Amino acid sequence: MDLTLRKPEEIVKLLCGRLRKERLAQRMTQADVAARAGIGVNTVSNLEAGRNVGFENLVKVAMVLGRVNELEALFAPLKGPRLRRD
C-alpha cells in the first residue's frame, strides 16, 4: 500500500476500516474489545470511526487484536540511507 500520495484523513479512514475488519474477523464485538483493553465501548467506536482518541487507546486495542507487532514496526529504524524530509 502506497500512502505517500494520500491525505491524512484518507489514511485514517483506511486504517480505521482495517481495524474494524480485524475485529470482526476475530468475531469480537466492540464491547469485547473494550472490556479486554480496559477502555470504553465509545472509545472503540470512535477509533473505528476515525475520531480522535488517545494513542495509548490505539495501542491497547492493537494488543487485544494481536497486532502490536505492526505498531512496533511503525517507527523502527530504517536500514540503509534515508531521504531527509524537513
N, C-alpha and C positions, 0 to 999 in steps of 0.2 A: 504494500500500500504506500503510495507516494503522497505524503501530507504537505509537501513543500509548496504546492500551489493552492492550498485550501485556506479559507478564512478560519480564524479561531472558532467561531460559532459552528462551522461545518464539522470541524474535528470533534468538538464537544458532542454534537448530535450523533456522529458516527460512533464514538466511544461509548456513549450512554446507551445507544441501541445494542451494542455488543454486550455491555454489562447485563442488560435486561435479558438478552437471548441466552447468555451463560446461566443466569439464574433459572430461567425456565427450562433449559436443557438439564439442569440438575434437579428439576422438579421441586423447586423451593418457592414458597410464597415470599412476598415482601416481608411478611410478619416473621417467617422462619429466619430469613437473613438478619432482620433487625434484632431478633432475640439472641441469635448466636454472636452477633457483632457487638451487642450491648448498646445499640442505638435505637432511635425511634423509627417506627414504620414510615412516618412522614419524611424522615431523613433519607431513607432508601428510595421512596417515591420521588423526592426532589432530585436525588442523584440520577436516577434513571431518566428524569425529565430534563436534565441538563441545567437545573437551577443550582445556584451556588450552595455548596456545602463545604465544610472544612475538609482539608486534605487528609487529616487523620481519619475521618469517617470513610473516605475512599479507601484508605489502606486497610481499615477494619473489614470492609466489605470484600476487598480483594483477598484478604486472608481467609474469610469464611468460604469464598468460592474456590479457594485453592489456586489463586492466580497471582500470588505475591511475587513470584519469580519475574514476572513481566515488569512489575514496578521496580524491582531491584535492578533490572537492566536498563531502566529508563534513562538515568544519567550516569551510567557506567563509563569509565574512561574509554575513549576510543583508541584503537590500535592504529598506528601509522600517523602520517601527517594530517593535520586538520586545517580546514579553512577557517580563518578568523572572521567572525561576524560581529560588527560593532553597532 
